[in-house]
Amino acid sequence: MYVLHDSGEPVETVRAPDAYWSVPVLDLLARLGSSPQGLAEQEAAQRLGRSPANAVRRSDFAHAAGLFARQFNNPLVLLLVAASIVSLAAAEWVDAAVVLVIVLGSTVLGFAQEYRADHAVQALHAKVALRSRVLREGCALELPSAQVVAGDVVLLAAGSLVPADGVVLEADALFVNQAMLTGETFPVEKSAGVVAAAAGLAERVNCVFMGTTVSSGAARFLAVHTGADCVIGQIAGKLAVRAPVTEFERGVARFGYMLTRITLAMVLAVLAINIFLHKPAVESLLFALALAVGLTPELLPAIVSITLSHGARRMAGLGVIVRRLEAIENLGSMDVLCTDKTGTLTRGEIALEAALDTHGQPSEAVLRLAGLNARFQSGLNSQLDAAILAALAAAKLALDGWSKAGELPYDFVRKAVSVMVDDAAGVRSLVMKGALENVLERCTTLDAGQALDDAARADIAARFDAWSARGYRVLGVATRKLDGDEAAERALCFAGFLLFFDQPRPDARATIAALASRGVAIKIVSGDNRKVARQVAEAVGLAPGAVLTGRAMDTMDAMALMHAVDRTAVFAEVDPNQKERIILALKRRGHVVGFMGDGINDALALHNADVGISVDSAVDVAREAADFVLLRKDLQTLCTGIDEGRRTFANTLKYILTTISANFGNMFSMAAASAFLPFLPLLAAQVLLNNFLSDIPAAAIAGDRVDPEWLATPHRWDTVFIRDFMVVFGLLSSAFDFLAFAVLLWLFEAAPAEFRTGWFLESLLTELVIALVVRTRRPFWRSRPGTALLAASLGVIAVALALPYLPFSWLFGFVPLPAPLVLAIGAMTLAYVAAVEAAKARFYRRAAGRG
């Protein structure tokens, strides 16, 4: 920590006291070398340079080292390295060196691809980095939250994500949700002052903590601890917190378990057979382990990272920033999208159409009261308040002479905000603005002094229904004179109505149709009243049916709601907890659910959805909870994002299907051949080289083209489908391998070295060309592969054909092949392509029938 010398130069001094919450603010400011006006810009820059960025994450070096180490996080690769060490001990120098070089080559390839992908994603994340308002020399600046340093004075408002641990300097009705740290159900009020040094986390009412969110009110606080020194940073240092596992990740895990069982059985069987046949023990061990590595798609983590990062970069170009890579596949699998109507189905340009008295007549008095409320409330600056102030300016109504005396901030139970104001004569009034029903509950009279009886309430309800049916959002305004410091919202006088209108987007109907054509159903989930929500749904082409309200949901248990959500398209008058219930009920019905929101009240739903979607203009807490951030708030942008998600899923699955079927066939053939051949069908180095070369074009699958029909529907991971594909096409590959064995042994009477060279070439060629066939469900000549994939495949084919004739081929045990044998291998490869194309058509017909 630092203080300022008399010379003004910063010098290092003691850290802030451990129990900083018990230290008077002036003393704490002195210890931190700060002031109520904040730090000097130069001092803040020096502190930032001397300390890590304000973030709870690993350094780039640690991340790079961890990424490299992760390439070895494969027990089969580790076993192969161990076996190579055994081979070295047995003086099998060449075999051991070749194996280790190939393993290292695969590791470096995977690391390079993943490291580049990670850096590209980090650059995208920087576009939507959280920002904080910080005082520097008395001036409010908006800076990335990572640049907040100890001693900064930070400004908070409703919706802010607290960027550091610190003490409150001043607060105006500040309520903070700190459930993530203390488990408290409701937001906690914070205020300036000191508390006992022994106070627990929940008792430190003068402190705010990094990662918590401001529910309402405003404040200034002094940052004391940042980054890893914060409470949440200390927790993160002790506990690795992982985001919820996606559907795709669960599928990969199931696939991994299945593959492990198959691999283990094959390794043990091959090793046992070779030892029983008295073949060299070291060679047999290396061969069995090489089979295991050959069967495993060890580049799968790298391929997944590459395809995800490619998808993230393409999506960024389309206006969709990916905050969590693993959610891209979920976006492609999404079949239900829940969204508010404002800004997505409507223009999001809310205008105050009218300020009306209790008789429905235009009223400057009502507009002035609404203006006072909008001007002096200090919570989140909403579009409604902006519309009121714009209408006030257009009507040239001034608020001179009024001053703020207090505030009862907005919350999601009252659905209203009240301010206490003094006029020029010092007369104090309370002005309340909010949901009409909630305002009326606190009113006893009308603006003309008339009692608010049942007849008057019925008249107001009729007006409200008529306006709502026409698509207006209606708020109520009420007021009363106050005595002294009284601030109770009771016995109010109902002043009138505020009518807001947000026109439906002209492209909303077409966008909803486009989503429907992709198999994605739209559900409106809104806090607005049922009639407005219904009118908007009808205007954009949704069949609303029966509208389910929050009040009706409260009468339903979890099972009843689960049955209701599928047949309901519009949910209205719902609070944040009810939004969360809707999301969870849809997930229990088996849907992959997306939620699009931008407010504080959307954070719970965003967190619990399979796909959380927010916008760049959203409050901090909403953006932090989201998986994706749209730079433009419209569903058409989301359509392109869904397509990219499906392309990413498709290309990941292509790698798995092409690699696992080819590998399974080759490994099954080698395992079977080792049982009857008097020599090993391939050397361990040849197995690994085959696997390494075939992985080079696989890395290009990330940018492959995807057939339009794949984009038309959501897709999910299907382990049974992958298993069946592996077995059918793997055994077909083995059938041609056995044909190759017959040609090599009986037709050409190949010696062991010539046999291995010929079969290496046949197995590699078939694996390379078959990837171009099974990458599509169409006939392969009707689906053009990506340029990079085609070029990489042709390049490796050329290398494979040249390998036996290169000067160093002896290192791998290769020998030159006669021209007739090479032509025979080419003919078998073409026959294999024709057989796979026929089998593919039949396989997908049967799969469609089962589906």
Buried (B, 14 or more C-beta within 10 A) or exposed (E): BBBBEEEEEBEEBEBBBEBBBBBEBEEBBBBBBBBBEBBBEEBBBBBBEEBEBBBBBEEEEEBBEEBBEBBBEBEBBEBBBEBBEBBBEBEBEEBBBBBBBBBEBBBEBBBBBBBEBBEBBEEBBEEBEBBBBBBBBEEEBEBBBBBBBBBBBBBBBBBBBBBBBBBBBEBBBBBBBBBEBBEBEEBBBBEBEBBEEEBEBEEBBBBBBBBBBBBBBBBBBBBBBBBBBBBBBBBBEEEEEEEEEBBBBEBBEBBBEBBBEBBEEBBEBBBEBBBEEEBBEBBBBBBBBBBBBBBBBBBBBBBBBBBBBBBBBBBBEBBBBBBBBBBBBBBBBBBBBBBBBBBBBBBBEBBBBBBBBBEBEEBEBBBBBBBBBBBBBBBBBBBBBBBBBBBBEEBEEEBEEBEBBBBBBBBBEBBBBBBBBBEEEEEBBBBBBBBBBBBBBBBBBBBEEEEBEEEBEEBBEEBBEEBBEEBBBBBBBBBBEBEEEEBEBEEBBBBBBBBBBBBBBEEBBBBBEBBEEBBBBBBBBBBBBBBBBBBBBBBBBBEBEEBBBBEBBEEBEEEEBBEBBBEBBBBBBBBBBBBBBBBBBBBEEEBBBBBBBBBBBBBBBBBBBBBBBBBBBBBBBBBBBBBBBBBBBBBBBBBBBBBBBBBBBBBBBBBBBBBBBBBBBBBBBBBBBBEEBEBBBBBBBBBBBBBBBBBBBBBBBBBBBBBEEBBEBBBBBBBEBBBBBBBBBBBBBBBBBEBBBEBBEEEBEBEBBBBBBBBBBBBBBBBBBBBBBBBBBEEBEEBEBBEBBBEBBBBBBEEBBEBBEEEEBEBBBBBEBEEEBBEBBBEBBEEBBEBBBEBBEEBEEEBEEEE
